[in-house]
Amino acid sequence: MLRLVVFALFLGICASAGKQKKKETLQSLSRGWGDSIRWVKSYEVGLSEMVKRKKPLMIIRHQDNCPHSQALKKAFAADKSIQKMAEKDFVMVNLLVETTDENIAPDGRYVPRILFVDPSKTVRTEIVGKFPTHRYTYEPADMILLAKNMKKAKIMLKSEL
């Protein structure tokens, strides 16, 4: 009987550890940008998922030690409409490390920057923020503009399918 209790306790601990690991993995992919969003782990996976799911890819390129990235992350995560659109309408990836794909750095390799890619793997360079020299950057005060650009990216995709 004691063996059965110990065995059941052991199974419970193992199951709990598995759930915790899955939760940590999901949170580590979000990196604070929104835990309810289904994030992909890399740019390459994002491209594949985008084609498969027929949804645009939204790329957030940022760095943990950048105060502008941190401020944008906080505003992005707090905006419920942006979180909802990101979860429902996009394949989402946030990148800490720069990729070798020059297409996602059309005006430089600064951070933070947000770009949209359609399922034909075309970076939508016409969807920009408000800055003329860093066209794909947003500030915390730009969440309304970002939401409009997300809607624009979604509409462009629907018209192309």
FENFEN-V138777 format. One record per run of one state. SS is the DSSP state (2 for helix, 1 for strand, 0 for the rest). FROM is the first residue (numbers start at 1). TO is the last residue. If there is no record, write none. Layout:
ss: {SS/SS}
from: {FROM/FROM}
to: {TO/TO}
//
This chain:
ss: {0/2/0/1/0/2/0/1/0/2/0/2/1/0/2/0/1/0/1/0/2/0}
from: {1/2/31/39/40/43/54/56/62/67/79/80/90/96/102/105/113/118/123/124/140/161}
to: {1/30/38/39/42/53/55/61/66/78/79/89/95/101/104/112/117/122/123/139/160/161}
//
